[in-house]
């Protein structure tokens, strides 16, 4: 099918888009910035510019058979001032209304419209077990979700299946709530929130992306579907098991009164209790890959045990792996891929051509300090993969896996770096945030350079 997506550059959008392409679907994306979206998407797509208050390009709706609507202002981007609450409301309610109106006014004959909604609809529900038939709760988020979901009702009379995927807390290392929570534990200041007895509903990133594809493809999927694993947990258990997986201590609890003072009304996002069951999701035939909290949190956070950090980057390029790999076989191209502020240069290597076992020496400067860096090339598979691991340098560990994955007629270039800082716990406490920021800047720069050389024109745009 030809699927139209909004919010495609977000955590859920990226993973869902890859699954759609892998299943043989094609994708059209609506984005506020076409150029930025093209660089971020890990899959090929037609990209059209659209933002709230603008007309949806009619060309973007041509031949569309399904829609996955994920766009919306993040709810945890600062205190809920009147202005921020308006952004949260309008980005969902007004944006959905405009998209639905454009579809109704076009010649598009949809098979399915899948809305990325939220379990915030149920409000603070204590120990009550909730399912898709549970009534609306109280509070700002519950009101927003009710108004939001109401915008898709006009589509019900068109013959299109309307699916409202009510998302819970998404577990992923590379975005979402855990990306903000894990660094607190790494620095030794992670603790339970309030009394820790509030119920927390969650879903693994693999399952939420699978569920959106399921909702597009499966005729039994309609109405509200809770995107929450069958096993809800209390915040106290979440805190203890995450700390255990990370091999970090649990800090003092954050008192409810302190959270309300610090976060204001937004404290509801961490203090509200929601014990959600995916009753209709399971009845529709969806099966969870991760239905156990312990297995899910180990899968997501286990690689970070013992002070390890991970940087992950993906970029789709329109060339075959064998066409891209020669660029990476020249160590001097690393200088081109590295931001100027590092003053990075190659000193030499142990073999004429890069191969497994090759040693490469570099020099670089970071925050006014000069470093020597020696790496060894491992797992050298031309056209597919190689690994460089630090033998000496600024990190206690640096293990960089480069994968070149044939995908959608081009290549999904994947970088996964596992690293540790010197001085262990002290290094994380005093420098972890700064180093993480620096490493992200390096990969953002790398993405720009690679796109300039190999990516422009690779994603069709209108």
C-alpha positions as CSV (number, residue, x, y, z in Angstrom):
1,X,0.0,0.0,0.0
2,X,0.9,3.7,-0.4
3,X,1.0,5.0,3.2
4,X,1.0,8.6,4.2
5,X,2.9,9.4,7.5
6,X,3.1,12.4,9.7
7,X,5.6,12.5,12.6
8,X,7.9,10.2,10.6
9,X,11.1,11.6,12.0
10,X,10.1,10.8,15.6
11,X,11.1,7.7,17.6
12,X,8.0,5.7,16.7
13,X,7.8,7.1,13.1
14,X,11.3,6.0,12.2
15,X,10.9,2.4,13.4
16,X,7.4,2.1,11.9
17,X,8.6,3.5,8.5
18,X,11.3,0.9,8.3
19,X,8.9,-1.9,9.0
20,X,6.4,-0.6,6.4
21,X,9.1,-0.5,3.8
22,X,10.4,-4.0,4.8
23,X,6.8,-5.3,4.4
24,X,6.7,-4.0,0.8
25,X,4.7,-0.7,1.3
26,X,5.7,2.7,0.0
27,X,5.7,5.9,2.0
28,X,4.8,9.5,1.5
29,X,5.8,11.8,4.4
30,X,4.3,15.2,5.5
31,X,7.0,17.2,7.3
32,X,7.6,20.8,8.4
33,X,11.1,20.8,6.9
34,X,11.7,18.6,3.8
35,X,15.4,18.8,3.9
36,X,15.7,18.0,7.6
37,X,13.3,15.1,7.2
38,X,15.2,13.6,4.3
39,X,18.4,13.6,6.3
40,X,16.8,12.0,9.3
41,X,14.6,9.3,7.7
42,X,16.1,5.8,7.8
43,X,14.0,4.8,4.8
44,X,13.1,6.2,1.3
45,X,10.0,8.3,1.0
46,X,8.3,11.0,-1.0
47,X,8.4,14.2,1.2
48,X,6.0,17.1,1.1
49,X,6.1,20.2,3.3
50,X,3.1,20.6,5.6
51,X,2.5,22.3,9.0
52,X,-0.5,23.2,11.0
53,X,-2.4,26.1,9.5
54,X,-1.2,25.2,6.0
55,X,-3.1,23.4,3.3
56,X,-2.2,19.8,2.9
57,X,-0.6,19.4,-0.6
58,X,-3.1,17.6,-2.8
59,X,-0.3,15.8,-4.6
60,X,0.7,14.2,-1.3
61,X,-2.7,12.5,-1.1
62,X,-2.6,11.1,-4.6
63,X,-3.0,7.3,-4.5
64,X,-2.8,7.1,-0.7
65,X,-4.5,4.0,0.7
66,X,-3.6,4.4,4.4
67,X,-2.5,7.1,6.9
68,X,-0.4,6.8,10.0
69,X,-0.8,10.1,11.9
70,X,1.9,10.6,14.6
71,X,2.6,14.3,14.6
72,X,2.2,16.2,17.8
73,X,4.1,18.5,20.2
74,X,5.9,16.5,22.9
75,X,4.1,16.6,26.2
76,X,7.3,16.8,28.3
77,X,9.0,19.7,26.6
78,X,8.9,22.0,29.6
79,X,6.3,23.3,32.1
80,X,2.7,23.4,31.0
81,X,2.3,27.1,30.7
82,X,-0.8,28.4,29.0
83,X,1.2,28.8,25.8
84,X,2.7,25.2,26.0
85,X,-0.7,23.7,26.7
86,X,-2.1,25.4,23.6
87,X,0.8,24.0,21.5
88,X,0.1,20.5,22.8
89,X,-3.6,20.8,22.1
90,X,-3.5,22.5,18.7
91,X,-0.7,20.3,17.3
92,X,-3.0,17.3,17.9
93,X,-6.5,18.5,17.7
94,X,-6.2,21.2,15.0
95,X,-3.5,19.3,13.1
96,X,-5.7,16.1,12.9
97,X,-8.8,18.1,12.0
98,X,-6.9,19.8,9.1
99,X,-5.5,16.5,7.8
100,X,-8.9,14.7,8.0
101,X,-10.6,17.6,6.3
102,X,-8.1,17.5,3.4
103,X,-8.7,13.8,3.0
104,X,-12.4,14.2,2.9
105,X,-12.1,17.0,0.4
106,X,-9.9,15.0,-2.0
107,X,-10.5,12.0,-4.2
108,X,-8.6,9.8,-1.8
109,X,-10.3,6.5,-1.0
110,X,-8.6,5.3,2.3
111,X,-8.6,1.7,3.5
112,X,-7.3,2.7,7.0
113,X,-6.5,5.8,9.0
114,X,-4.4,5.0,12.1
115,X,-4.1,7.7,14.7
116,X,-1.3,7.7,17.2
117,X,-3.3,8.6,20.3
118,X,-2.4,8.1,24.0
119,X,-3.5,6.3,27.2
120,X,-3.6,9.8,28.8
121,X,-7.3,9.6,28.0
122,X,-7.8,7.5,31.1
123,X,-6.4,10.1,33.5
124,X,-5.1,9.2,37.0
125,X,-7.0,5.9,37.8
126,X,-5.2,4.5,40.9
127,X,-5.4,0.7,41.0
128,X,-8.3,0.4,38.6
129,X,-7.6,-2.0,35.7
130,X,-8.3,-0.1,32.4
131,X,-9.0,-1.4,28.9
132,X,-10.2,0.2,25.7
133,X,-13.8,0.5,27.0
134,X,-12.8,2.4,30.2
135,X,-14.3,5.9,30.4
136,X,-12.4,9.1,30.0
137,X,-10.6,10.3,33.1
138,X,-10.0,13.8,34.4
139,X,-7.2,16.3,33.6
140,X,-5.6,18.2,30.8
141,X,-4.2,15.2,28.9
142,X,-7.5,13.4,29.1
143,X,-9.3,16.4,27.7
144,X,-6.8,16.7,24.9
145,X,-7.0,13.0,23.9
146,X,-10.8,13.1,23.9
147,X,-10.8,16.2,21.6
148,X,-8.0,14.6,19.5
149,X,-9.7,11.3,18.9
150,X,-13.0,13.1,18.0
151,X,-11.4,14.6,14.9
152,X,-11.1,11.3,13.1
153,X,-14.8,10.3,13.6
154,X,-15.9,12.0,10.2
155,X,-13.8,9.3,8.5
156,X,-16.0,6.5,9.8
157,X,-18.7,7.1,7.2
158,X,-16.2,6.8,4.3
159,X,-15.6,3.1,4.5
160,X,-12.1,3.5,5.9
161,X,-11.1,1.6,9.0
162,X,-10.3,4.1,11.8
163,X,-7.8,2.9,14.4
164,X,-6.8,4.9,17.5
165,X,-3.6,3.5,18.9
166,X,-3.4,4.6,22.5
167,X,0.3,4.7,23.3
168,X,1.8,4.2,26.7
169,X,5.4,4.9,27.8
170,X,7.7,3.6,25.0
171,X,10.9,1.8,26.0
172,X,13.8,2.6,23.8
173,X,17.5,3.5,24.3
174,X,17.4,6.0,21.5
175,X,14.6,8.4,22.4
176,X,11.4,8.7,24.5
177,X,11.2,8.7,28.3
178,X,14.1,6.3,29.0
179,X,16.5,8.6,27.1
180,X,15.8,11.2,29.8
181,X,15.6,8.8,32.8
182,X,18.7,6.6,32.2
183,X,21.3,9.4,32.5
184,X,19.9,10.2,36.0
185,X,20.7,6.6,37.1
186,X,24.1,6.7,35.4
187,X,25.0,9.7,37.6
188,X,23.7,8.1,40.7
189,X,20.6,10.3,41.2
190,X,17.8,8.1,39.9
191,X,15.1,7.3,42.3
192,X,11.4,6.5,42.5
193,X,8.9,9.2,41.9
194,X,6.5,10.1,44.7
195,X,5.6,7.1,46.8
196,X,6.4,4.8,43.9
197,X,3.0,3.0,44.1
198,X,1.6,4.6,40.9
199,X,1.0,2.1,38.1
200,X,3.1,2.5,34.9
201,X,2.0,1.1,31.5
202,X,4.7,0.6,28.9
203,X,5.5,-0.9,25.5
204,X,8.8,-1.8,23.8
205,X,9.7,0.2,20.7
206,X,9.7,-3.1,18.6
207,X,6.1,-3.8,19.7
208,X,4.7,-0.3,19.1
209,X,6.2,-0.1,15.6
210,X,4.8,-3.6,14.9
211,X,1.4,-2.6,16.2
212,X,1.2,0.4,13.8
213,X,2.0,-1.8,10.8
214,X,-0.5,-4.4,12.1
215,X,-3.2,-1.6,12.4
216,X,-2.6,-0.7,8.7
217,X,-2.6,-4.2,7.4
218,X,-5.1,-6.1,9.5
219,X,-8.8,-5.9,8.8
220,X,-9.7,-6.8,12.4
221,X,-8.0,-3.7,13.7
222,X,-10.5,-0.9,14.3
223,X,-11.5,1.5,17.0
224,X,-9.3,2.0,20.1
225,X,-6.3,-0.3,20.6
226,X,-4.2,0.1,23.8
227,X,-0.5,0.1,23.0
228,X,0.6,-1.2,26.4
229,X,2.2,-4.5,27.3
230,X,0.0,-6.9,29.3
231,X,2.2,-6.5,32.4
232,X,1.8,-3.1,34.1
233,X,4.3,-2.3,36.9
234,X,4.5,0.1,39.8
235,X,7.1,2.9,39.7
236,X,8.9,1.4,42.7
237,X,9.6,-1.8,40.7
238,X,10.5,0.1,37.6
239,X,13.1,2.1,39.6
240,X,14.6,-0.9,41.3
241,X,14.9,-3.1,38.2
242,X,16.3,-0.3,36.0
243,X,18.9,0.5,38.6
244,X,19.8,-3.3,38.8
245,X,20.1,-3.6,35.0
246,X,22.3,-0.5,34.9
247,X,24.3,-1.7,38.0
248,X,23.7,1.7,39.6
249,X,22.4,2.7,43.1
250,X,18.9,3.9,43.7
251,X,18.9,7.5,45.0
252,X,16.4,9.0,47.5
253,X,12.8,9.2,46.2
254,X,11.6,12.5,44.6
255,X,8.8,13.6,46.9
256,X,5.5,14.3,45.2
257,X,5.4,17.8,46.6
258,X,8.8,18.5,45.1
259,X,7.8,17.2,41.7
260,X,4.7,19.3,41.7
261,X,6.8,22.4,42.6
262,X,9.4,21.6,40.0
263,X,7.1,20.5,37.1
264,X,3.8,22.1,37.9
265,X,0.8,20.5,36.2
266,X,3.2,18.5,34.0
267,X,4.0,16.4,37.1
268,X,0.9,14.4,36.1
269,X,3.0,12.7,33.5
270,X,5.1,10.9,36.1
271,X,2.7,10.8,39.1
272,X,-0.6,9.6,37.5
273,X,-1.4,5.9,37.9
274,X,-2.6,4.0,34.9
275,X,-2.9,0.2,34.9
276,X,-3.8,-0.4,31.3
277,X,-4.6,-3.7,29.6
278,X,-4.5,-4.2,25.8
279,X,-7.8,-6.2,25.7
280,X,-9.0,-5.2,22.2
281,X,-5.4,-5.2,20.9
282,X,-5.0,-8.9,21.8
283,X,-8.6,-9.7,20.6
284,X,-7.6,-8.2,17.2
285,X,-4.9,-10.8,16.9
286,X,-1.8,-8.8,17.8
287,X,0.9,-10.6,19.8
288,X,3.6,-8.9,21.9
289,X,7.2,-9.8,21.4
290,X,8.0,-8.2,24.8
291,X,5.2,-8.9,27.3
292,X,7.5,-9.2,30.3
293,X,8.8,-6.0,31.9
294,X,12.0,-7.7,33.1
295,X,12.8,-8.9,29.6
296,X,12.0,-5.6,28.0
297,X,14.1,-3.5,30.4
298,X,17.0,-5.9,30.0
299,X,16.8,-5.7,26.2
300,X,16.7,-1.9,26.2
301,X,19.1,-1.0,29.0
302,X,21.3,-4.1,29.4
303,X,24.0,-2.9,27.0
304,X,24.4,0.2,29.3
305,X,25.3,-1.9,32.3
306,X,28.5,-1.0,34.2
307,X,28.8,2.6,33.0
308,X,28.6,1.9,29.3
309,X,27.0,4.4,26.9
310,X,25.6,3.9,23.4
311,X,25.3,6.2,20.4
312,X,23.1,4.9,17.6
313,X,22.7,6.5,14.2
314,X,20.9,5.3,10.9
315,X,20.9,6.9,7.5
316,X,19.3,5.7,4.3
317,X,21.3,6.4,1.1
318,X,20.3,5.6,-2.5
319,X,23.5,3.7,-3.3
320,X,24.4,0.1,-3.0
321,X,26.7,-1.0,-0.1
322,X,29.5,-1.9,-2.5
323,X,29.2,1.7,-4.0
324,X,29.6,3.3,-0.6
325,X,32.1,1.1,1.1
326,X,35.2,2.3,-0.8
327,X,34.8,5.7,0.8
328,X,35.2,4.1,4.2
329,X,38.3,2.2,3.1
330,X,40.3,5.3,3.1
331,X,41.2,6.4,6.6
332,X,41.8,10.0,5.6
333,X,38.1,10.3,4.8
334,X,37.6,10.1,8.6
335,X,39.1,13.6,8.7
336,X,36.3,14.8,6.4
337,X,33.7,13.1,8.5
338,X,34.9,14.7,11.8
339,X,33.9,18.2,13.0
340,X,36.6,20.8,12.7
341,X,36.5,21.6,16.4
342,X,38.2,18.2,17.1
343,X,41.2,19.1,14.9
344,X,41.3,15.4,13.9
345,X,44.1,14.1,11.7
346,X,45.4,10.7,10.8
347,X,49.0,10.1,11.7
348,X,49.5,6.7,10.1
349,X,48.4,3.0,9.8
350,X,50.1,-0.3,10.1
351,X,49.1,-1.8,6.6
352,X,49.0,-0.3,3.1
353,X,45.3,-1.1,2.8
354,X,42.8,-1.3,5.6
355,X,42.1,-4.9,6.6
356,X,41.3,-6.9,9.7
357,X,44.0,-6.2,12.3
358,X,45.0,-2.8,10.8
359,X,46.2,-0.3,13.4
360,X,45.4,3.4,12.8
361,X,46.8,6.3,14.8
362,X,45.2,9.7,15.1
363,X,45.5,13.0,16.9
364,X,42.7,15.1,18.1
365,X,41.9,18.0,20.4
366,X,39.0,18.2,22.7
367,X,38.2,21.2,25.0
368,X,41.7,22.4,24.7
369,X,43.3,19.0,25.5
370,X,45.3,17.1,22.9
371,X,45.0,13.3,22.6
372,X,46.6,10.5,20.8
373,X,44.2,7.7,19.6
374,X,45.0,4.3,18.3
375,X,42.3,1.9,16.9
376,X,42.4,-1.6,15.6
377,X,40.1,-2.7,12.7
378,X,38.1,-5.8,13.5
379,X,35.4,-7.9,11.8
380,X,36.3,-6.5,8.4
381,X,33.7,-7.6,5.9
382,X,34.0,-5.4,2.8
383,X,30.7,-4.0,1.6
384,X,28.9,-5.1,4.8
385,X,30.5,-4.3,8.1
386,X,33.6,-3.3,10.0
387,X,34.5,-2.5,13.6
388,X,37.0,-0.1,15.0
389,X,38.0,-0.5,18.7
390,X,40.1,1.9,20.7
391,X,43.4,0.5,22.0
392,X,44.6,3.8,23.5
393,X,42.9,7.2,23.7
394,X,40.5,9.4,25.6
395,X,38.0,6.7,26.5
396,X,38.1,3.7,28.7
397,X,36.3,1.8,25.9
398,X,35.3,2.7,22.4
399,X,33.7,0.1,20.2
400,X,32.3,1.3,16.9
401,X,30.2,-1.0,14.7
402,X,29.7,0.2,11.1
403,X,26.9,-1.7,9.2
404,X,26.0,-1.3,5.6
405,X,22.6,-3.0,5.2
406,X,21.0,-3.5,1.8
407,X,17.6,-1.9,2.1
408,X,14.9,-0.6,-0.3
409,X,17.2,-0.5,-3.3
410,X,19.8,1.4,-1.4
411,X,21.7,1.1,1.9
412,X,20.9,1.7,5.5
413,X,24.1,2.9,7.0
414,X,24.1,2.1,10.7
415,X,26.6,3.3,13.3
416,X,26.5,1.9,16.8
417,X,29.1,3.0,19.3
418,X,29.5,1.6,22.8
419,X,31.8,3.6,25.0
420,X,32.9,4.1,28.6
421,X,34.4,7.1,30.3
422,X,37.6,7.1,32.3
423,X,37.2,7.2,36.2
424,X,34.0,5.2,36.0
425,X,31.2,6.5,38.2
426,X,33.0,9.8,38.8
427,X,33.6,10.3,35.0
428,X,29.8,9.7,34.4
429,X,28.8,12.0,37.2
430,X,30.9,15.0,36.3
431,X,31.5,14.6,32.5
432,X,28.9,12.2,31.2
433,X,26.4,14.8,30.0
434,X,29.2,16.8,28.3
435,X,30.8,13.8,26.5
436,X,27.4,12.5,25.3
437,X,26.6,15.9,23.8
438,X,30.0,16.0,22.1
439,X,29.6,12.5,20.6
440,X,26.1,13.4,19.3
441,X,27.5,16.5,17.7
442,X,30.1,14.3,15.9
443,X,27.5,12.0,14.5
444,X,25.2,14.9,13.5
445,X,28.1,16.4,11.6
446,X,28.9,13.0,10.0
447,X,25.3,12.7,8.9
448,X,25.4,16.1,7.2
449,X,28.7,15.3,5.3
450,X,27.4,11.8,4.2
451,X,24.2,13.3,3.0
452,X,26.0,16.0,1.0
453,X,28.2,13.4,-0.7
454,X,25.8,10.5,-1.2
455,X,22.2,11.4,-0.2
456,X,21.0,14.4,-2.1
457,X,18.4,13.4,-4.6
458,X,18.1,9.9,-3.1
459,X,14.7,10.6,-1.6
460,X,12.1,11.7,-4.1
461,X,10.6,15.0,-3.2
462,X,7.8,17.2,-4.8
